[in-house]
Amino acid sequence: MDGVPDVTAPSVAPGTLFDYQFIAPDPGTYWFHPHVGVQLDTGLIGALIVEDPNEPLRYDDDVTLVFDDWLDGVTSTPDQALANLSENGMDMGSMGDMDMSSMEPTAEGMGVSRRQPLGEDTGDVTYPLHLVNGRPAADPFVVKARPGQRLRLRLINAGSDTAYEFSVGGHQLSVVASDGFPVEPVAVDSLVLGMGERFDVLVEAGDGAFPVVAVPLGKPGEPAFAVLRAGSGETPKPARSQRGGRLLQYRDLVPEESVRMSKRQPDRTLTMDLTMEDGGRAWLINGKRFPDHEPLDLRPGERVRLEFINRTMMFHPMHVHGHTFGLVGYGAAPGVPGLRKDTVNVLPMQRLTADFDADNPGQWLTHCHNAYHGELGMMTVLSYVR
Ligand SMILES: [Cu+2]
């Protein structure tokens, strides 16, 4: 019951009901959305929080913040935005349409910096609004707390074409989970969320009112904005500055012992070659444009290695259904799977390796979580039966 039309089940027809049943084996911060066209970009999304009956973290309040890029009914519709990309491709002159065929991707990727941590061209859809929990900056969501209280903020990027840099004015963030899975706490000033990614952070509320900001990377306009109100003080105004200071990197994050993967030689390596064609009208995995694809076959019980090779100048937040992988060499020794994630930003011209155990037989979509890249073809299927 994965809900991917034409892969695991038909879509839920208008006016009909369908009850999804599933087991929630892993506590943490998740979310759900349709896989029908670009419906994801119409606000048909929800947070799915699986609470841990033996929660080891201590905090006074638990707040979910969902970031979303919004155009529907304001400047156009997601279907129009998709039709525009499909007909006209990406903006000419952007880095994204450079021909990279003569260059080899590397472990570090290309064209990223502190100010542009995912590269220059992060998306090709322009959004008039960026929302926190469905609210624009002009009428912001308010997180209420008392000074000194410890908050667990569950951050979800539900955007379709926008990565955000998140920070809370005057506060440090203690990162405690990535895509639902716990990590050893790391103190940072800000962090980047690609589409589909989640991070949980602990924040100790100061005395006053503080801006909660998610800057849309590489895009103009007001940020997604909320207010942390703890004590008195003037309500801050939305300001578009990235905070500076320490920005979270994947390599900072060490998975908690309970979710560390064992050291094991992979039984199988599957390559995911990520390319772009026709000026951004088509996005491909292994040269194929979904639904034209070749399922990647594996066997139950295998340790599978995924090699993401990004041959484009855009980042791709690659998401694997049904599994949480370990990023090889990140938060672990070289060659060993470390940081657990189900969605990983593969940087422009980067080569990234992720291992997972084939412990959940089925047909599992694997795709770029840029909803437009996905619809323009950047999807494939991992396939295995019991
Ligand atoms: Cu993509």
Residues whose N, C-alpha, C, O or C-beta is under 5 A from the ligand:
A	BS01	CU	F315 H316 P317 C368 N370 H373
